[in-house]
Amino acid sequence: MFGLTGGLGMNPSMDDINLLQQAQRHQLVVTNLGEEIDLEIGTGEDEAAFASNSLIGGTPREPSTGEHDETKHMVLVSDLPGEDQDMSKGQPSAKRKKKVVKRWREEWADTYKWAYVDMKDGTARIFCSVCREYGRKHRRNPYGNEGSRNMQMSALEEHNNSLLHKEALRLQTASKDKIVVDKPIYVKTLMSKSAGSIVESALKRDPNEIEFIQSVQESVHALERVIAKNSHYVNIMERLLEPERMIVFRVPWIDDRGETHVNRGFRVQFNQALGPCRGGIRFHPSMNLSIAKFLGFQQTLKNALSPYKLGGASGGSDFDPKGRSDNEIMRFCQSFMNEMYRYMGPDKDLPSEEVGVGTREMGYLFGQYRRLAGQFQGSFTGPRIYWAASSLRTEASGYGVVYFARLMLADMNKEIKGLRCVVSGCGKIAMHVVEKLIACGAHPVTVSDSKGYLVDDDGFDYMKLAFLRDIKSQQRSLRDYSKTYARAKYFDEVKPWNERCDVAFPCASQNEVDQADAINLVNAGCRLLVEGSNMPCTAEAVDVFRKANVLIAPAIAAGAGGVAAGEIEVLRESNSMQWSAEDFESRLQEALKQTYEKALKAANDFGYQKESPEALLHGATIAAFLNIAQAMTDQGCV
């Protein structure tokens, strides 16, 4: 209805009559005063204390003559003369209401930008722009908690201290601007009409699924030459892009205070043409169906490219495990598995660790699955090695990323030893990437979190890495590292991509490297980028790297270590064997080598030279797609 922030403003086409009707119905007026806004909101009748006490001291400023002209069409019903006043006579009289009046000034924009006005069940409410919800702490006074008498506390502090807003923080991203804004979809220009029709169809079906559409565009762009040779693949691709099964469900759970919460759970079993599904579970506030589909699609390609016959899946929940006790996380995981267990099994779908899900969460999930299924039929990938997992299972994804970088460098007659490496993230994959880089003699200098990044020009060693892990296990800031190592620096609200480097390892999240970051990396000397996270580069960033001849190792190829580790676990379980760390690492390296060679061969078959920045990027997708397409063709229209 009305808004206090850009993008949430009044509809300019609303005529004066509609405005008067809105004011009459809701006793609410928003007056445009150039760069300023006066907000007047009548209080409700459900709380007498609120209606009988003024929240803000002082006398409201009278509008100037110039302002009066701008506001003459937007007044309260009680101020309407003549016929307009008669319109309200037939309505029941309301209790006398206090008005909250406060000046909206440009210099306050950063403090109060979280508030906007909208309709809820026929009543105007003050909503939080972060959580898009209203409640006792948000309902009427957008400048502080309703009923608050402590005028010394700023509205922003009061808002941030409200329970509703604390829940809303799970919807925030790591960006500076804390208001969630829909991002436009970047549409790449495709050479062929056939390829364009695939993207157009996906956009028409799922126009709001930004992450999924982006992954579709990247894949279709890589497959243009394949589709041009055989138009039959257009139909195959259109079928592939619709997941076989999407499960969306509620996850109710009780916290330690006895309060009930409800989150949303997802599992997208994307494609099983090659075999049973394997894929991660992510617990993160930003999780939604678009991200679940994009991750499931990426996992389908990743599994198809690996030496193993597997389908792809992904899922998770918008639950945030940060700040939760072990008991709360256990109760949530058990509730999550109460719905999911019927779709799980070694011949159906086995989940693995992802963002927000580690050995603790996987243990709770598997325990509830075992309890409900009634037998110990296959372990999930990731529980602790002393009862169910292979040696180095947790390290496999991060180690595999470094192994893949070594394979690429070897083809360039180079080695990773001595190279300056920039790593983003500080989770499981990022830490194991840093660990393996140290073992290989490389010079890793950065890690990052949602607040900024840490750089140590002396490079990390095993002792420093252990200290970093201690910091993160205690949920402290990476800033604390610089208090011990004085030469290290922590930079707020920026990413590490302007640091001088030879190789970059984005290991944090999707779309963490945008066009500006790509330009910074090129200018910083980066010649090789190895993706540790899924789809870390935006389409615009990929274009920058391509033009600058920076080689990219896509996540569907470089991330095959996690796939290999999961299948080694299943093989160990079926044969009642235990791999040593050396055997495990040897098998892991062999799986990465096969994946690398398969991607290069597919690229060469379709005219991409090994030295081309598009060779691995396109070759990996081509090889994966052809495997899936053959299986889907053989199995008919199912």
N, C-alpha and C positions, 0 to 999 in steps of 0.2 A: 504493500500500500504506500507507505511513506518511508523515506530513508534519510539517515544522517550522514551517510558515507557515499563516495562515488560509486556508481553502479547500482545504488539502491534508492535513487532519488525519485521524485514524483513523476508520474506520467504526464508529459507536457500536453497531451491531447485531451486530458480530462477537462471538461468544461466547468463553468462556474456553478451550474446547478448541481452537478455531481459533487463538487467540493462542499457546497452548502449542505447537501444531504449527508455527506460523510461527517461533517462537523456536528450536524443535528443528531445523528445516530450515535456517535461515539464521544461527543464532547471533547474532541481532540483537534488541535490546530497546529499545523506546521507552517510557519511564515517565512518565506524566502526574503532575506535582507541582503542581497548581494552576496558577499562572502561569508555572511553570518546567518544564523538561524535562531529564532526563538521557538522553544518547544513548550507548549502548555498542555498539561495532561490532567484531567479531572480524576480524583481518587475514587476508588470503589467504595461500596457500602458494606463490605463484609468485615471491615475492621474499624470499629469506632475510634480506637486510639489513633489510628493513622489519619482519619478524617478530622480529628479535633486538634491536631498538633501540626504546627508548621515545621517543615524539614529544613528549610533554608531561610536564614535570617535576612533582614534587610528588605528594602522596598524595591519592587521591580521597576526598572527604568522605563520611563514613558517613551514611546516611539517618537522620533523626530518627524518633522513635516514631510520630509522626503520619504521616510519609511512609511508614513501613513498612506501615501498614494499607492505604494506597492502592496499594502496589506488590506486595501479597502474591500477586496472580494473574499477575504478569508478571516471571518470573525466568528465568535461563538454565537450559537443560536439566540442566547439571551440578549445579545446586542443587535439583533436584526430588527430593523424598523418595520412598521406597518404590517403588510401582508405576511412577511416572513415570520414575524412574531406570532401571528395568528396560526401559522402552521403547527406551532408547538403547543397550542392551548389544549388540543385534544389529547395530549399525552399525559400520563400520570406524573404527578409532581415528584421530583427526586429530592433527597436530602441535600442540604447545603453542603457544597464540596469545596475543600481547599484546593488551590491550584499550585502545582510545582512549576515554577517559572525560573529558567536560568538561561543565561546568554551563551550561545554557542559561538565561540570565537575561533578564528583561524589558528591562533597559537595553541589552542587546546585540542586540535584535531587528533594528535597522536595519543592523547590521554583518553578521549571520549569516543574514538572512532569505532569502538566495539558495539555501540548501541544503534538500533534501528527499530522502527515501528511497523507492525504488521498485524493482520487479523488472525484470531484464533477462536474458533467456535462463535463467530459473529461479534467478537469483542476485540477492541484494539489492545494490543499488549506491547510491552517493551521487550524486544528480543536481543539476545547476545549475538553479535556478528561472528563470533568464534564458533559457538556451539549451535547457533541457529535455534536455540530453545529459550523458553521463558520460565520463570519460576518465582518463588517468593523473593529471591534475591535480585530478580531482574524485572519484576512485573510492572511497576509503575514509574519509579524514579530512576532514570538512566544515569544519574550522577552519583549513585551510592545505594547501599542496601536500604530497602524501605524500612521506615521506623527508626533509622539510625539517628542518634543524637550526638555522635562524635564528629563534629564538623572539622576537626583537625585532621582526620584521616581522609586522604584523597579518594576520589571515586574509583580510580584505577585500583588502588589497594583494596578497597572494599569489594570491588568486583572480583579481583583475583583471589580474595579470601573466601568467596562464596563457594559452597559445596558444588553447586551446579556448574560453575565455571571450572572448578578443578576436574570435574568429569569431562568438561568440554575440551580441556587441554589435549586430550587424546586425538582430537581432530586437527591439531595444529601440525604444520610441517616445520622444517628447520629454517625456513626463510625468514627474512627480517620482518616482512609484512605478515602479521599474525591473523589477518582475515583471509579465509579460504575463498579464493577467486577461481572461477572456471577458466581453464586455459583453452585457447583456440587450438583446433587440430591443424597441424601443419601437413598439408597435402603435397606429396612429391609429384613432379611431372613424370609420367611414365611414357615410354616410347610407343608401346602397342595399345590398341584399343582393347584387346583381349585382357591384358593385364589390368588396364584401367577399369574394366567392367567388374573385376573381382573386388577391387578396393571400393568401387562405387556401391556394390551390393552390400559389402560389410558396413559401410557408412550409413546406408539406408536402414539396415537392420539394427545396428547398435550405434547410433549417432553420438551418444554421450559417454561411451566407453573409450576414453582417450588413450589409456595405456594399451588396451587391446588393439585399437585401430592403428596405433603407431607400430606395434610389432607386426601386424598384418602388412602394413605398407613396406616395412623393411624386407620382409620375406618375399613379397610379390616383386619388389624391385630386384632382388637377387635372382628371382626365377624368370625374369623376362625372356632371356634367351632360350630357356627350357620350354616355356609356353609357346614361343614363336615357332619352335620346331615341331611341336605336337599340340594341337588345339584341344586334344582329349584331356589334357592336364587342367584346363580351365574348370571343367566339371569336377574333377578330383579335388582341386584346391577349394572350390566352393563348398564341397561336402566336408572337407577336412576342417574348414574354419568354423563349422558348427559343432560344438562339443557333443560327445555321445551322451553325456549325463551331467547335469548341473544340480547340485544339492545345496539348498539354502535353508537354514533352520535357525531357530532361536536356541540360545544357550543360557538358561537361568542358573544362577549360583548365589551363594550366601557368603558375605564377607565375615570377618572376625567379630564384627559388632552385631551380627545377626541381621544386617540389612540385605535385602534382595536386590540383585542386579540382573540385567538381561543384556547379553551381547548377541551378535549375529555370527553364525558359523557358515562356512563355505567349503565345498569340495567339488572341484570340476574335474571329472574324469574325461579328459579331452579326446583321446584316441587309443584304442586297444587293438588296432589292426596287426601290430607286430608282437603283442604279448600283453601280459598283465601290467597294470599301471604301477609306476613308481613316481614319486614327487613329494615336494616339501610341504610342510605345514608352517604357516607364518602367523604369529600373534603380534599385531601392530595396530595402533589406532587408525591408520590410513587404509587398512584392508577393506576392500570392497569387491564386488563381482567382476569389475573390469580388471583389477589387478590379479584376481584369481584366474581369470581366463587368459590374460597375457602370460602369467607364470606357467599355466598349464600348457599353453601352446609352445612356449620356449622349451619346457621340459620334454614335450613330445618330440621336438626336433633334436634336442640334446640326446635323448635316449636312442632315437633312430640312427644317429650318427655314431654312437658308441658301438663296440664290438658285440653288444648283447641285444637280444630280441625282447624289447620292452616297449610298452605303451607309456603315455605321459599323463600326469595329473598334477594338480596343485590345489591348495586350499588354506584354510586358517580361520582367523576371527579378528574382529576389531578390538578384541581384548588387549589391554596393555599390562604386561606382567611387571613393569617397573613399579617399585614401591609396594608391591604386594607380598604378603607373607607366604611361606611355603605351604601352609594349610589352605590359604585362599587359592593359590595356583593349583594345588591338588584338587580342590573341589571344582574349580573351573574345568580342568582337564577331564575329570571324571564325567562331568555333565556334557562336555563336548563329545566324548566317546560314547555316551549313552545313545546318541543319535547315529554316530558314524560307524559303529562296530559292524552293523549289518552290511555295510559296503566294503569292509576290509577283509583281507586274507591273502596268503601268499600267491594264490592264483587269481586274485581280483585286484587288489590295490594295497600296497604297503607304503606308509608315509615316511618321510625323513625330516631331518632338522632344517629349519629355515630361520629367518629373522625372528627373534623373540622366542625361539624354541631351541632349547639345548638338551643336555642329557637329563636334567631334572624333569623337564616337561615330557620328554619322550618316555621316561620311566613311568611317570604317572599315567600317561596315555596307554602305554602297553599293559600296565597292571590292570586297568579297567577293561581293556579289550580282552585280556586273558580271562578275567573273571566272567565277562558276559559270554564269550565264545565257548568257555568251558574246557579249553585245551590250550596247550602251549604250541600253537601252530604258526611258526614263523615269527621272527623278531622284527620289530621296526628298526630301521637303520638309525643308530645313534645311541641306544642305551649303554650303560657302563660296561666296559670290557670284561669285568670280572664275572658277569653273568650272561652276557648275550652278544657282545660285539667283537669284531676283529681288531687286531692291533692296528693303531694308526687310523682307525675309522674317522675319528673326529678331525684329524689333520689332513685327510685325503683331499678335500676340495681345495684348500689353500696350497698344499704341496703341489697338486696337479697343475695349478695356474703357473707356478714357477717352472715346473718341468716343461710345460708347453712353451714358455718364453725361451727356455734353453734350446728347444728344438728349432724354433724360428731363428734364433741367433746363430745356431750352428750352420744353418743353410746360408747365412750371410758371412760365414767364416769368422764369426766373432764368438766370444763367450761372455757370460754374465758377470764374471769376476771383475770387481773394480768399478762396475757401472753404478752411477748414482740413480737411485730409484725412488720415486714418489708413490706412496700408498695412501689411499683414502679409507676411512672406516677404522673402527677399533674393535670389531666383533670377531667371531671365530675365524672367518676366512682371512680377514686382514691380518690378524695376529699370526696366523700360520704362514701366510705369505711372507711376512717380515722374518719369521723364524727360519724359513727355508732360504730366503735371500742371504741371511747371515751365514748359514751353513755353506752356501755356494760362493761366499767371498764377495758378494755384492755390497752396496753401500746404501741401505734404506735410510731415509732421513725424515720421513713424515708419517704421522697417523692423524686421524681426525675424528671428531664427533659432531653432533648436531649443533654445537655452539661455536665451533671454529676448528682450527687445526694446530698441531704441535710440530715444530721443526727443530731437529737437532743436527746441525751441520757436521758434527763429529761422527754422525751415524749411530744407529742402535747396535748394541751387542747383546749377548745373552743376559747379562746382569741388568741392563737397562730394560730389556724386554720383560724380564721377570717383575721388575718394578712397575712397568706399565700394566701388567696383568693384575698386580696387587691393587693398583689404583682403580681399575675397572671393576674388580670383584667387590670392592668396597663402595662402588657407585660414587666415586669421587670424580672431580673434574680433571681432565688432562692437564689443566693449568698447574696442578700440584707437582707435576714432573719438573717444571722449570724452577721450582723452589729448591729442588735437590741438585739439579744440573743447571748451573747458572748460564751456561752458553746456549741452552735451549730457549726457544721463544714460543709463546702461545698467542695466536692471532684470533681475535673474536670475529664472528659473523662473516668469515671468509673461507674459501676452499683452498686446498694446497696446490692448485694447478698453475700458479705463477712462479713456483719454485724451479730453479734450474734442475734439469734431469735428463737422463738418457732414455729411461723406460718409465712408463706410468702404469700403475695398477689400481684402477677404480674398483673398490671392493665394498662400497657403502650401500647404495640403493639405485633404483632405476632413475635415469635422467639426471644424474648428478653432474654430468659434464655437458654444459650447454655450449652455444656457439662462442660466447665470449671466453669461456674456459678453454675451448679448443684452440682459439687464437693465442691465448696465454701459453698453452703447452707448446705450440709450434714455436713461438718466440723464445721459449725457455730451453729449446734444444731437443725436445722429445722426438725420437724417431720410431718408437715402438710403443703401442698401447695394448695391454693384455687385460681383457675384461674379467674381473673376478666376481662381480655382481651381474644380475640379469639386466640386459639393456641399459647400461649405465650412460650411454651417449644419446643425446637427442639426434634427430635426423639432420638438423642444421650443423651440429658438431661433426657428424660423420662426413658431411660434405666438405667441411674445412680440412679435415684430416686427409681426405682423398685428394684434394687439390694440392696439399702440401707434401704428398707422398709419404705420409706416416702410415706404417703398417699397423693393422688392427687384428688382434686375435679375438674372434667373437666368443661370447660366453657359452654358446652351445657347443663349442669345440674345447675351449680352455677349461670349462667347468666339468669336463667328462670324468675327472677324478672322483667326484662324489658318486657318480653313477657306477663306476667300476668298483668302488669300495662297497657299495650296497650289494652288488652281485657277488662279490667275494664272500660277504657275510652269508648270503643265501647258500652259496656253494659249500662253505664251511659247515653250515648247519646240516645240510642234507647228507654230507659225508662224515659228520661228526669229527671234523678236523679242526686244528687251530694253527693259523699261519703265524710264523714268526714275523717280527718287524721287517727283517730283510726280505723275506719272501713276499710280504705284502707290498713293500715299496717296489720290488722288481716287477710284480704283476701290474702295479699302478703305472709305472713308466711305460710298460709294454702297451697297455690300453691307450695311453695318451699318444704314443707313437703311431699306433694303428689309426686313431682318429685323425691325427695330423696328415698322415699320408692319404687317407680317404678323401679328406677335404681338398687337398692339393690336386689329386687326380681328377676329381669332379670339375674343379676350376679349369684345369688344362683341357679337359674334354669339351668345354664350352668356350674356349678361346681366351681365358684369362691367364696371363703370364705369371709365373711364381713371384716376380718382383713387383707386380702390381699391388697397390694397396687394397684392391677389391678381391684379390685372389682368394684369400682365406675367408673373407667376409661373405662372399657369394658362394664359394665352393662348399663351405660347410652346410649352408642351407640347401644347395642343390643336391648334395649327396644324401642328406637326411630326407628330403622330400621324395626323391626317387625311390628310396627304400619303402617309405610309407605308401607311395602311389602304387607301387607294384603289388603290395599286399592288399590294398583296397580294391584294385582291379581284379585280382585273383578271387577275392571273397565276394564279389558282386556288390549290388546296391544294398548295403546293410548299414 
